[in-house]
C-alpha cells in the first residue's frame, strides 16, 4: 500500500511539473509573440518612414526641377529684351537719318525732284493730283502721307527708265500702281499712282524757309520804303 501511495505521489508531482512547464512555455510563447509583433510594428513604421521620406524627397526634387525649368524659360524669354534700350536708340537714329535724307519737308522739294526725274528720263509728267493724310497723328515726329496720281507720256524705253529711276531715287517714292491709258505712234500714255511722305521741317529748314519767304515778299514789293 505504501508503494501505491508513493507512486500516486510521484504521479501527482509529475503532473504538477508538466503543468508548470506548459504554463512556462505558454508565457514564453506569449513573450516571443509579443516581441515578434513589436518587431513587425517597428519594421512597418521604419518602412513607412522610408517611403514617406523618399516620396517627400522625390517631390522636393520635382519642385526644384520645375523651378529650374521656370527659371530657364524666364531667362530665355528675357534674351530678346537684352540691350533693348540700345536697339531702340539705334532704330530711332536710323529712322531720323532716313527721314532727313530721303523724305521731303515741303511740296516744292517733291515737285522739283519729280520735274528733274521726268526731264532726265525724257517723259512728260502732267495732270498731277494730290491727296494727303497724317501718319502717327499727335506724335513728335508726325509725318504726312502724300498720294499722287499723274499722267506720264513717252516712249516705252523712256517710261521704263523713268519708273526705275523713281524707285531708286534719293527721295523716297513708292509706286503703287501703273495703268496703260493708250498708245499712238510709239508714244505710250500711262497713269501712275505713287506715295511719299512729308516730314516736319528741322529748325534750320524752318529758319531758311522764313528767310526765303521774306526775300520773296521783298522782291515782290520792291523793298521797304
Backbone as CSV, one residue per row, in Angstrom:
resi,resn,N_x,N_y,N_z,CA_x,CA_y,CA_z,C_x,C_y,C_z
1,UNK,0.833,-1.201,0.000,0.000,0.000,0.000,0.861,1.241,0.000
2,UNK,1.960,1.140,0.733,2.902,2.273,0.746,3.492,2.530,-0.617
3,UNK,3.649,1.422,-1.322,4.184,1.576,-2.692,3.181,2.294,-3.559
4,UNK,1.929,1.984,-3.353,0.863,2.619,-4.149,0.799,4.092,-3.858
5,UNK,0.884,4.438,-2.586,0.852,5.853,-2.219,2.054,6.601,-2.780
6,UNK,3.179,5.938,-2.739,4.399,6.585,-3.268,4.270,6.834,-4.763
7,UNK,3.708,5.885,-5.486,3.546,6.030,-6.933,2.537,7.120,-7.240
8,UNK,1.501,7.172,-6.412,0.496,8.223,-6.631,1.100,9.598,-6.401
9,UNK,1.944,9.671,-5.370,2.588,10.965,-5.086,3.510,11.367,-6.213
10,UNK,4.237,10.365,-6.701,5.129,10.685,-7.828,4.338,11.133,-9.060
11,UNK,3.198,10.468,-9.326,2.373,10.860,-10.486,1.843,12.270,-10.345
12,UNK,1.404,12.605,-9.129,0.888,13.969,-8.912,1.986,14.996,-9.087
13,UNK,3.169,14.632,-8.591,4.301,15.560,-8.735,4.670,15.753,-10.188
14,UNK,4.624,14.654,-10.947,4.964,14.758,-12.378,3.955,15.620,-13.119
15,UNK,2.662,15.441,-12.763,1.618,16.246,-13.432,1.783,17.732,-13.106
16,UNK,2.190,17.962,-11.832,2.384,19.358,-11.413,3.530,20.005,-12.171
17,UNK,4.617,19.214,-12.317,5.781,19.743,-13.053,5.428,19.982,-14.516
18,UNK,4.650,19.031,-15.093,4.244,19.180,-16.502,3.356,20.404,-16.692
19,UNK,2.451,20.600,-15.708,1.566,21.772,-15.809,2.357,23.064,-15.705
20,UNK,3.336,23.076,-14.779,4.175,24.275,-14.649,4.989,24.524,-15.920
21,UNK,5.490,23.407,-16.494,6.266,23.556,-17.732,5.395,24.078,-18.864
22,UNK,4.140,23.564,-18.943,3.229,24.012,-20.011,2.896,25.492,-19.854
23,UNK,2.709,25.885,-18.558,2.424,27.304,-18.316,3.624,28.180,-18.678
24,UNK,4.813,27.650,-18.346,6.026,28.422,-18.658,6.197,28.588,-20.161
25,UNK,5.943,27.485,-20.864,6.060,27.550,-22.335,5.036,28.515,-22.919
26,UNK,3.824,28.472,-22.371,2.771,29.369,-22.871,3.144,30.830,-22.649
27,UNK,3.640,31.158,-21.467,4.073,32.547,-21.190,5.225,32.950,-22.086
28,UNK,6.185,31.990,-22.270,7.334,32.289,-23.133,6.892,32.541,-24.568
29,UNK,5.940,31.709,-24.995,5.417,31.915,-26.356,4.753,33.277,-26.497
30,UNK,4.022,33.609,-25.433,3.375,34.923,-25.477,4.405,36.040,-25.540
31,UNK,5.495,35.876,-24.759,6.561,36.884,-24.822,7.158,36.960,-26.223
32,UNK,7.442,35.756,-26.773,8.006,35.729,-28.130,7.054,36.357,-29.142
33,UNK,5.787,36.008,-28.994,4.797,36.560,-29.928,4.719,38.082,-29.799
34,UNK,4.762,38.541,-28.537,4.720,39.994,-28.340,5.930,40.686,-28.937
35,UNK,7.110,40.059,-28.700,8.334,40.644,-29.268,8.276,40.648,-30.788
36,UNK,7.793,39.539,-31.367,7.699,39.457,-32.828,6.737,40.505,-33.369
37,UNK,5.589,40.653,-32.684,4.610,41.653,-33.122,5.186,43.059,-33.041
38,UNK,5.892,43.319,-31.925,6.525,44.630,-31.773,7.565,44.869,-32.860
39,UNK,8.307,43.795,-33.178,9.306,43.917,-34.246,8.647,44.218,-35.584
40,UNK,7.506,43.531,-35.850,6.782,43.786,-37.101,6.262,45.221,-37.164
41,UNK,5.738,45.690,-36.026,5.250,47.080,-35.985,6.387,48.057,-36.251
42,UNK,7.533,47.812,-35.599,8.697,48.677,-35.816,9.156,48.636,-37.272
43,UNK,9.146,47.416,-37.828,9.552,47.287,-39.229,8.607,48.050,-40.154
44,UNK,7.296,47.945,-39.854,6.312,48.677,-40.651,6.534,50.183,-40.558
45,UNK,6.769,50.649,-39.333,7.000,52.080,-39.144,8.259,52.539,-39.871
46,UNK,9.317,51.714,-39.801,10.571,52.079,-40.477,10.367,52.144,-41.991
47,UNK,9.674,51.118,-42.537,9.410,51.103,-43.984,8.545,52.288,-44.385
48,UNK,7.504,52.554,-43.572,6.612,53.678,-43.879,7.367,55.004,-43.849
49,UNK,8.226,55.165,-42.838,9.029,56.383,-42.753,9.968,56.502,-43.952
50,UNK,10.549,55.368,-44.354,11.444,55.401,-45.509,10.719,55.790,-46.778
51,UNK,9.526,55.190,-46.971,8.738,55.533,-48.159,8.295,56.992,-48.131
52,UNK,7.882,57.453,-46.952,7.465,58.860,-46.832,8.617,59.799,-47.136
53,UNK,9.794,59.478,-46.613,10.966,60.313,-46.883,11.308,60.307,-48.372
54,UNK,11.238,59.098,-48.964,11.562,59.003,-50.386,10.568,59.804,-51.222
55,UNK,9.279,59.720,-50.859,8.265,60.466,-51.588,8.463,61.965,-51.426
56,UNK,8.731,62.385,-50.185,8.968,63.812,-49.944,10.203,64.286,-50.685
57,UNK,11.254,63.454,-50.665,12.482,63.814,-51.372,12.235,63.908,-52.872
58,UNK,11.436,62.948,-53.389,11.109,62.969,-54.819,10.307,64.204,-55.174
59,UNK,9.337,64.557,-54.299,8.544,65.764,-54.544,9.414,67.008,-54.505
60,UNK,10.355,67.030,-53.556,11.275,68.168,-53.496,12.118,68.258,-54.763
61,UNK,12.588,67.098,-55.242,13.372,67.093,-56.481,12.535,67.591,-57.651
62,UNK,11.264,67.137,-57.700,10.376,67.596,-58.776,10.138,69.097,-58.686
63,UNK,9.951,69.595,-57.460,9.726,71.032,-57.283,10.953,71.827,-57.700
64,UNK,12.130,71.342,-57.306,13.372,72.024,-57.690,13.551,72.001,-59.203
65,UNK,13.268,70.830,-59.813,13.399,70.720,-61.270,12.425,71.658,-61.971
66,UNK,11.199,71.756,-61.438,10.209,72.650,-62.031,10.648,74.105,-61.923
67,UNK,11.196,74.477,-60.776,11.687,75.840,-60.604,12.839,76.137,-61.561
68,UNK,13.698,75.133,-61.777,14.802,75.324,-62.722,14.270,75.539,-64.133
69,UNK,13.233,74.753,-64.497,12.633,74.913,-65.825,12.022,76.301,-65.977
70,UNK,11.301,76.752,-64.943,10.697,78.085,-64.987,11.761,79.171,-65.086
71,UNK,12.854,79.010,-64.334,13.933,79.990,-64.375,14.577,80.027,-65.753
72,UNK,14.833,78.840,-66.316,15.433,78.781,-67.654,14.509,79.408,-68.689
73,UNK,13.201,79.129,-68.579,12.228,79.713,-69.506,12.217,81.229,-69.400
74,UNK,12.253,81.733,-68.167,12.270,83.187,-67.968,13.537,83.808,-68.545
75,UNK,14.673,83.121,-68.346,15.929,83.639,-68.889,15.903,83.666,-70.413
76,UNK,15.372,82.598,-71.012,15.272,82.563,-72.475,14.317,83.636,-72.981
77,UNK,13.221,83.844,-72.249,12.272,84.873,-72.652,12.839,86.274,-72.539
78,UNK,13.794,86.448,-71.622,14.384,87.777,-71.425,15.503,88.077,-72.409
79,UNK,15.989,87.053,-73.121,17.105,87.275,-74.047,16.796,88.336,-75.102
80,UNK,15.600,88.291,-75.766,15.334,89.325,-76.778,15.287,90.735,-76.220
81,UNK,15.090,90.869,-74.888,14.988,92.193,-74.282,16.341,92.763,-73.888
82,UNK,17.387,91.921,-73.951,18.710,92.408,-73.582,19.192,93.443,-74.605
83,UNK,19.651,94.560,-74.093,20.130,95.615,-74.978,19.020,96.317,-75.728
84,UNK,17.773,96.218,-75.197,16.637,96.816,-75.900,16.782,98.329,-76.000
85,UNK,17.282,98.962,-74.945,17.466,100.416,-74.978,18.411,100.816,-76.105
86,UNK,19.509,100.066,-76.232,20.470,100.369,-77.297,19.846,100.164,-78.666
87,UNK,19.085,99.066,-78.808,18.440,98.791,-80.094,17.436,99.880,-80.450
88,UNK,16.684,100.346,-79.439,15.717,101.408,-79.696,16.415,102.698,-80.112
89,UNK,17.531,102.998,-79.449,18.279,104.204,-79.807,18.823,104.097,-81.227
90,UNK,19.343,102.899,-81.571,19.865,102.705,-82.920,18.751,102.815,-83.955
91,UNK,17.597,102.195,-83.661,16.475,102.252,-84.597,15.971,103.680,-84.759
92,UNK,15.920,104.411,-83.641,15.487,105.809,-83.712,16.459,106.641,-84.531
93,UNK,17.757,106.399,-84.325,18.762,107.121,-85.104,18.667,106.810,-86.584
94,UNK,18.446,105.529,-86.914,18.305,105.150,-88.323,17.058,105.781,-88.935
95,UNK,15.962,105.805,-88.168,14.734,106.417,-88.673,14.927,107.912,-88.903
96,UNK,15.591,108.578,-87.968,15.842,110.016,-88.126,16.699,110.290,-89.354
97,UNK,17.713,109.439,-89.567,18.569,109.604,-90.747,17.770,109.400,-92.023
98,UNK,16.913,108.377,-92.034,16.073,108.117,-93.207,15.148,109.299,-93.470
99,UNK,14.504,109.802,-92.416,13.611,110.948,-92.581,14.347,112.132,-93.190
100,UNK,15.502,112.434,-92.628,16.230,113.634,-93.039,16.761,113.532,-94.459
101,UNK,17.252,112.341,-94.832,17.904,112.194,-96.134,16.935,111.871,-97.271
102,UNK,15.831,111.180,-96.968,15.019,110.657,-98.059,13.588,111.181,-98.107
103,UNK,13.151,111.907,-97.087,11.788,112.435,-97.106,11.805,113.947,-97.285
104,UNK,10.944,114.462,-98.158,10.882,115.918,-98.349,10.171,116.578,-97.169
105,UNK,10.461,117.850,-96.990,9.792,118.610,-95.931,8.812,119.626,-96.503
106,UNK,8.728,119.696,-97.842,7.816,120.641,-98.487,7.408,120.098,-99.857
107,UNK,6.235,120.513,-100.317,5.762,120.095,-101.641,6.714,120.556,-102.732
108,UNK,7.323,121.713,-102.544,8.217,122.251,-103.573,9.394,121.309,-103.822
109,UNK,9.934,120.712,-102.757,11.041,119.762,-102.922,10.595,118.537,-103.727
110,UNK,9.419,118.062,-103.429,8.886,116.886,-104.116,8.637,117.183,-105.594
111,UNK,8.048,118.317,-105.889,7.764,118.684,-107.276,9.046,118.919,-108.061
112,UNK,10.024,119.539,-107.415,11.311,119.769,-108.083,11.973,118.447,-108.440
113,UNK,11.938,117.490,-107.512,12.558,116.182,-107.757,11.845,115.442,-108.887
114,UNK,10.525,115.461,-108.900,9.777,114.804,-109.969,10.046,115.463,-111.319
115,UNK,10.160,116.792,-111.313,10.462,117.503,-112.555,11.822,117.127,-113.103
116,UNK,12.828,117.036,-112.225,14.171,116.659,-112.672,14.202,115.228,-113.210
117,UNK,13.508,114.324,-112.538,13.480,112.930,-112.993,12.789,112.792,-114.346
118,UNK,11.673,113.485,-114.529,10.968,113.393,-115.810,11.780,114.030,-116.932
119,UNK,12.517,115.099,-116.617,13.358,115.742,-117.633,14.508,114.825,-118.046
120,UNK,15.153,114.207,-117.069,16.249,113.289,-117.372,15.752,112.038,-118.104
121,UNK,14.548,111.601,-117.787,14.013,110.394,-118.407,13.326,110.648,-119.726
122,UNK,13.231,111.926,-120.122,12.605,112.304,-121.400,11.147,111.838,-121.463
123,UNK,10.434,112.076,-120.370,8.999,111.796,-120.341,8.270,113.063,-119.889
124,UNK,6.991,113.111,-120.188,6.184,114.267,-119.814,5.281,113.882,-118.645
125,UNK,5.393,114.651,-117.576,4.584,114.429,-116.383,3.526,115.521,-116.311
126,UNK,2.260,115.143,-116.265,1.190,116.145,-116.276,-0.014,115.641,-115.482
127,UNK,-0.942,116.576,-115.236,-2.191,116.225,-114.559,-1.997,115.622,-113.179
128,UNK,-1.035,116.150,-112.422,-0.751,115.589,-111.096,-1.842,116.004,-110.103
129,UNK,-2.400,115.025,-109.411,-3.395,115.265,-108.365,-2.851,114.739,-107.035
130,UNK,-3.178,115.468,-105.964,-2.602,115.139,-104.661,-3.692,114.812,-103.642
131,UNK,-3.318,113.980,-102.713,-4.143,113.706,-101.541,-3.204,113.457,-100.378
132,UNK,-3.616,113.789,-99.182,-2.717,113.612,-98.047,-3.482,113.155,-96.811
133,UNK,-2.739,112.523,-95.910,-3.313,112.030,-94.657,-2.207,111.986,-93.617
134,UNK,-2.523,112.333,-92.370,-1.494,112.303,-91.319,-1.120,110.870,-90.957
135,UNK,0.136,110.706,-90.575,0.634,109.418,-90.104,1.135,109.616,-88.678
136,UNK,0.724,108.733,-87.750,1.095,108.876,-86.332,0.721,110.264,-85.830
137,UNK,-0.538,110.631,-86.060,-1.004,111.967,-85.694,-0.837,112.216,-84.201
138,UNK,-0.291,113.376,-83.873,-0.096,113.752,-82.483,1.251,113.380,-81.918
139,UNK,2.061,112.614,-82.667,3.387,112.241,-82.185,4.376,113.352,-82.493
140,UNK,5.550,113.267,-81.857,6.553,114.316,-82.035,7.139,114.305,-83.443
141,UNK,7.191,113.128,-84.066,7.752,113.033,-85.413,6.677,112.787,-86.441
142,UNK,5.587,113.533,-86.340,4.436,113.297,-87.200,4.794,113.449,-88.675
143,UNK,4.360,112.475,-89.474,4.558,112.508,-90.914,3.223,112.739,-91.600
144,UNK,3.292,113.185,-92.842,2.103,113.351,-93.664,2.255,112.505,-94.912
145,UNK,1.336,111.580,-95.107,1.371,110.749,-96.302,0.805,111.535,-97.477
146,UNK,1.546,111.532,-98.577,1.123,112.248,-99.781,0.914,111.232,-100.900
147,UNK,-0.317,111.147,-101.406,-0.639,110.265,-102.523,-0.742,111.095,-103.794
148,UNK,-0.107,110.634,-104.854,-0.101,111.359,-106.126,-0.635,110.485,-107.246
149,UNK,-1.390,111.115,-108.126,-1.942,110.454,-109.308,-1.581,111.337,-110.499
150,UNK,-0.783,110.798,-111.438,-0.268,111.644,-112.525,-0.304,110.906,-113.857
151,UNK,-0.301,111.701,-114.950,-0.198,111.157,-116.303,1.256,111.169,-116.745
152,UNK,1.676,110.103,-117.408,3.019,110.005,-117.967,2.911,109.739,-119.458
153,UNK,3.724,110.459,-120.221,3.721,110.286,-121.673,5.153,110.168,-122.165
154,UNK,5.409,109.181,-123.015,6.745,108.991,-123.569,6.833,107.651,-124.277
155,UNK,7.982,107.382,-124.868,8.143,106.068,-125.488,8.378,105.020,-124.399
156,UNK,8.258,103.784,-124.789,8.300,102.685,-123.820,9.604,102.676,-123.024
157,UNK,10.738,102.782,-123.721,12.026,102.736,-123.039,12.174,103.894,-122.051
158,UNK,11.758,105.082,-122.456,11.878,106.255,-121.578,11.012,106.103,-120.330
159,UNK,9.817,105.548,-120.508,8.937,105.351,-119.356,9.516,104.335,-118.367
160,UNK,10.087,103.254,-118.912,10.705,102.247,-118.044,11.879,102.850,-117.285
161,UNK,12.695,103.638,-117.984,13.846,104.283,-117.343,13.394,105.239,-116.240
162,UNK,12.332,106.002,-116.512,11.820,106.957,-115.531,11.313,106.243,-114.276
163,UNK,10.555,105.177,-114.458,9.997,104.456,-113.308,11.106,103.814,-112.472
164,UNK,12.110,103.240,-113.136,13.246,102.666,-112.400,13.983,103.737,-111.602
165,UNK,14.195,104.898,-112.236,14.876,106.000,-111.545,14.040,106.506,-110.377
166,UNK,12.723,106.506,-110.545,11.826,106.967,-109.487,11.921,106.062,-108.255
167,UNK,11.979,104.761,-108.484,12.043,103.811,-107.370,13.398,103.816,-106.670
168,UNK,14.455,104.242,-107.385,15.804,104.237,-106.814,16.273,105.635,-106.414
169,UNK,15.390,106.598,-106.494,15.785,107.982,-106.236,16.155,108.183,-104.770
170,UNK,17.003,109.186,-104.511,17.392,109.511,-103.136,16.183,109.941,-102.314
171,UNK,15.198,110.561,-102.974,13.947,110.894,-102.300,13.024,109.682,-102.383
172,UNK,12.367,109.390,-101.293,11.559,108.173,-101.223,10.257,108.329,-102.000
173,UNK,10.062,107.446,-102.996,8.809,107.354,-103.738,8.408,105.883,-103.808
174,UNK,7.161,105.612,-103.499,6.639,104.252,-103.573,5.612,104.181,-104.692
175,UNK,5.913,103.382,-105.731,4.997,103.223,-106.860,3.905,102.239,-106.457
176,UNK,2.654,102.712,-106.436,1.529,101.868,-106.028,0.842,101.175,-107.197
177,UNK,0.721,101.859,-108.331,0.008,101.268,-109.465,0.410,101.973,-110.754
178,UNK,0.392,101.197,-111.848,0.655,101.727,-113.190,-0.437,101.192,-114.107
179,UNK,-1.096,102.082,-114.838,-2.167,101.675,-115.748,-1.920,102.279,-117.127
180,UNK,-2.173,101.497,-118.153,-1.998,101.952,-119.533,-3.247,102.707,-119.974
181,UNK,-3.048,103.948,-120.385,-4.160,104.765,-120.870,-4.311,104.713,-122.383
182,UNK,-3.259,104.296,-123.075,-3.325,104.233,-124.533,-1.947,104.409,-125.145
183,UNK,-1.849,104.114,-126.425,-0.584,104.251,-127.149,-0.884,104.654,-128.585
184,UNK,-0.009,105.527,-129.143,-0.203,106.004,-130.511,1.132,106.439,-131.095
185,UNK,1.459,105.861,-132.245,2.680,106.226,-132.979,3.928,106.120,-132.100
186,UNK,4.040,105.032,-131.316,5.222,104.822,-130.483,5.191,105.554,-129.164
187,UNK,4.176,106.394,-128.945,4.053,107.123,-127.681,3.056,106.406,-126.777
188,UNK,3.481,106.198,-125.554,2.652,105.466,-124.585,2.164,106.432,-123.509
189,UNK,0.886,106.305,-123.148,0.307,107.111,-122.071,0.018,106.215,-120.859
190,UNK,0.580,106.581,-119.736,0.393,105.816,-118.505,-0.254,106.675,-117.425
191,UNK,-0.965,105.993,-116.545,-1.474,106.642,-115.337,-0.694,106.059,-114.169
192,UNK,-0.020,106.931,-113.420,0.884,106.495,-112.357,0.355,106.938,-110.998
193,UNK,0.335,105.995,-110.062,-0.036,106.319,-108.686,1.154,106.013,-107.780
194,UNK,1.548,106.990,-107.006,2.692,106.795,-106.114,2.476,107.519,-104.793
195,UNK,3.317,107.178,-103.835,3.196,107.710,-102.474,4.560,108.146,-101.958
196,UNK,4.569,109.238,-101.214,5.745,109.641,-100.446,5.255,110.240,-99.132
197,UNK,6.172,110.745,-98.328,5.806,111.279,-97.016,6.512,112.606,-96.787
198,UNK,5.771,113.539,-96.239,6.349,114.825,-95.843,6.701,114.764,-94.359
199,UNK,7.897,115.182,-94.044,8.330,115.232,-92.646,8.280,116.670,-92.143
200,UNK,8.262,116.867,-90.831,8.319,118.227,-90.294,9.664,118.875,-90.624
201,UNK,9.656,120.164,-90.804,10.907,120.888,-91.064,11.782,120.889,-89.812
202,UNK,13.071,120.776,-90.039,14.018,120.936,-88.940,14.113,122.420,-88.594
203,UNK,14.648,122.775,-87.421,14.777,124.196,-87.064,15.537,125.005,-88.114
204,UNK,16.612,124.445,-88.655,17.382,125.165,-89.676,16.560,125.353,-90.942
205,UNK,15.818,124.307,-91.327,14.984,124.418,-92.528,13.866,125.430,-92.318
206,UNK,13.320,125.481,-91.117,12.259,126.449,-90.832,12.791,127.880,-90.926
207,UNK,13.999,128.103,-90.397,14.602,129.439,-90.494,14.866,129.812,-91.948
208,UNK,15.366,128.857,-92.714,15.659,129.119,-94.118,14.381,129.420,-94.893
209,UNK,13.291,128.723,-94.564,12.017,128.975,-95.238,11.509,130.380,-94.938
210,UNK,11.689,130.823,-93.692,11.269,132.184,-93.327,12.087,133.214,-94.095
211,UNK,13.391,132.974,-94.225,14.246,133.892,-94.976,13.829,133.964,-96.442
212,UNK,13.562,132.817,-97.029,13.160,132.793,-98.434,11.825,133.500,-98.637
213,UNK,10.911,133.285,-97.690,9.618,133.953,-97.792,9.775,135.467,-97.675
214,UNK,10.639,135.895,-96.756,10.878,137.333,-96.604,11.521,137.905,-97.855
215,UNK,12.453,137.158,-98.447,13.109,137.624,-99.670,12.119,137.712,-100.818
216,UNK,11.186,136.763,-100.877,10.174,136.782,-101.937,9.257,137.985,-101.782
217,UNK,8.841,138.233,-100.546,7.971,139.389,-100.288,8.689,140.687,-100.626
218,UNK,9.953,140.759,-100.279,10.734,141.967,-100.551,10.892,142.188,-102.043
219,UNK,11.151,141.090,-102.765,11.316,141.220,-104.216,10.005,141.603,-104.881
220,UNK,8.901,141.112,-104.345,7.595,141.403,-104.936,7.181,142.848,-104.687
221,UNK,7.439,143.352,-103.491,7.011,144.711,-103.130,8.043,145.766,-103.500
222,UNK,9.221,145.318,-103.912,10.263,146.271,-104.274,11.028,146.800,-103.092
223,UNK,10.905,146.139,-101.935,11.672,146.551,-100.757,10.921,147.564,-99.940
224,UNK,11.364,147.751,-98.737,10.719,148.711,-97.836,11.057,150.122,-98.247
225,UNK,10.076,151.028,-98.086,10.281,152.435,-98.437,10.122,153.334,-97.221
